[in-house]
Amino acid sequence: MLQLMLLGFAIITLYEVLYNFTVLNAKITAGMIEDNVPNIDMLSIAYPDPDRPWNLIFATKVWLAAFIISAHAFYLSTKPRKNLEEAI
């Protein structure tokens, strides 16, 4: 059950990383088409709450960290454990 939950977290966080990265690239491209190079540190998205927009760089880094943690936890949960009786 734990492995299934960790795999679900890894998939969800990977999706969020790709989504935020895609939106970031789209905003950069839209700015370049309008003949101004946007400051990528100031790009934000008003989703899911328009009153509190997320900075896209921050959101991408947070979800990437969550993906790395959950993927590593999934890896460790599938790794076979050493038998303590054999080590003695």
Secondary structure, 3 states (H helix, E strand, C coil): CHHHHHHHHHHHHHHHHHHHHHHHHHHHHHHHHCCCCCCHHHCEECCCCCCCCEEHHHHHHHHHHHHHHHHHHHHHHHCCCCCHHHHC
